[in-house]
Amino acid sequence: MDKIRIKGGVPLEGVIPIGGAKNAALPLMAASLLTPDTLTLANVPNLADIATMANLLVQHGVTVAVDEADGNGGQVLELSAAHITSTTAPYDLVRKMRASILVLGPLLARYGRARVSLPGGCAIGPRPVDLHIKGLQRLGAEVELHGGYIDARAPKGLQGAEIAFPAVSVGATENLLMAATLAEGETLLINAAREPEITDLANCLVAMGARIDGIGTDRLSIVGSGRLHGTTHAIIPDRIETGTYVMAAAATDGEVQLTGTRIDLVATLVRTLEGAGVEVSAVADGLKVRRRSRSLEGVDIMTEPYPGFPTDLQAQMMALMASARGASMITETIFENRFMHVPELARMGANITVHGTSALVRGVPCLMGAPVMATDLRASVSLVVAGLVAEGETLINRVYHLDRGYEKIEEKLAACGARIERQRDA
C-alpha cells in the first residue's frame, strides 16, 4: 500500500485550490437516476469515492462521460439514466462506500423496485439505515431485509407523507428528498438535516423540475412531479477540505490563501478558531488564514449537526490542539468509535485522555515524527496535519483512505513548502 512521508516543521505559505464537495457530489450523482435526461455536474472532485459511485451507476445502466477539465480544476460528469438495466446495487460495490445507499430512494421512486446491499464505508461506528427504511415505508414502500440486502418495492409508486426524523440524518434526508420528488402528492420532512450539501442537492433538484420549499431549513416540503428533466449544475466547494487546510495552515504557523471556496461554509470553525488565536478572513475567491500570535490557545468543541461543529473536522481539530497552549475538551456526539486517531497521535507525543465520548487534549510543546497508521478518511488527514508540525519524519501507512476525500493533497501541500511525498508500492 502507498505511504506518505512528511518531514515537519515548515510553515505553509502560498495558495491552495479547493475542489468541489465530495459529500455534495455523491448524492447529486445518485440524483441522475431520477430522470431519463442527462444530468451534467461541474466542479466534481477526482476522488476514489467519486469513481466508486460512478462504477455503481454504470452497473445500473447509467452512462457516465467524464471531461477531465472544467476550467476550475474539477471534472465535468455527464450522467444519463435513460436505459436502466439493473435495480440491484451489489455488495461488491456498496461495501466500499456507505454513500452507495443513496441510490435506494431514486431507484425505488422511478422504477418501483430497488435491491441495495447494506452499506460499508469507514469503520467509525454503527450508522444504521433504519431511518432510510422507515421513511420509505412511510411513503408506501414495502421493505424487507434478507441476505444482507434491502429489498424495497413500490409497484403502484410512492405516495407523499409526513416524515418526522427522530434524529438528524444527512443520508436519510438526502434519500427521502430524492424519492419524494417523484412521489404522488406532498411530502413533509421534519427535523431534516440542513447541511450545505443538502441545500446543494435541493437546488439541483429544483433545476431539474422538482418543487421544494424550505430549502436550507429543517422542514422541507416536496410536491411530487411526474417527471424530472436534466440540467447543468456546479457543485459547491468542499467545506471539509477547506477546514482541513485552514487547520493545517494554523498548525504550522503559516499564511495560506484558499481559493475556490467560501468562508460562510466554515463559519462555525472560523468562530472556534478565533478563540484559539487564528484569523480567517474572506478574500476574493476564497479566504486567508494566519495566526494572530506565536502560540495557539486550547479551545473546547462539541460536534453537532449543521450548523454546529462538523464531525468530519473533529480529528483535524484534535491534531491542531495537540500542540496548543493549555487544554482542550473535544466531544464527539455524531458517531461512535471516532477517536481511532487518538492512539496514533499519542505515538507522536500527543497527550490525550479519552473519557467516553470526550477527549481531553493537553497541549505539548512539540509533536515528534513517528510511523503511524490511518484508520479512516478524516483520521488519516489528522495525521497529515500532525506530521506537518512534528519534529522529524512521520510515515503514514494505509493512505488509501486519504484518496477517498482529498485530491492531490501532497501536491497542494508541497506547493506551499511542505516536505511531503508519496511512496508508492513497487
Secondary structure, DSSP 8 states (H G I E B T S, - for coil): --EEEEE-----EEEEE--B-HHHHHHHHHGGGG-SSEEEEEEE---HHHHHHHHHHHHHT-EEEEES--SSS-EEEEEE-SS----EE-HHHHTT-GGGGGGHHHHHHHHSEEEEE------SS----HHHHHHHHHTT-EEEEETTEEEEE-TT--B--EEE-SS--HHHHHHHHHHHTTSBSEEEEES----HHHHHHHHHHHHTT-EEESTTSSEEEEE--S----EEEE--B-HHHHHHHHHHHHHTT-EEEEES--GGGGHHHHHHHHHHTEEEEEETTEEEEEESSSS-B---EEB-STTSB-GGGHHHHHHHHTTSBSEEEEE--S-TT--TTHHHHHHTT-EEEEETTEEEEE--S--B--EEE--SHHHHHHHHHHHHHSBSEEEEE-GGGGGGT-TTHHHHHHTTT-EEEEE---
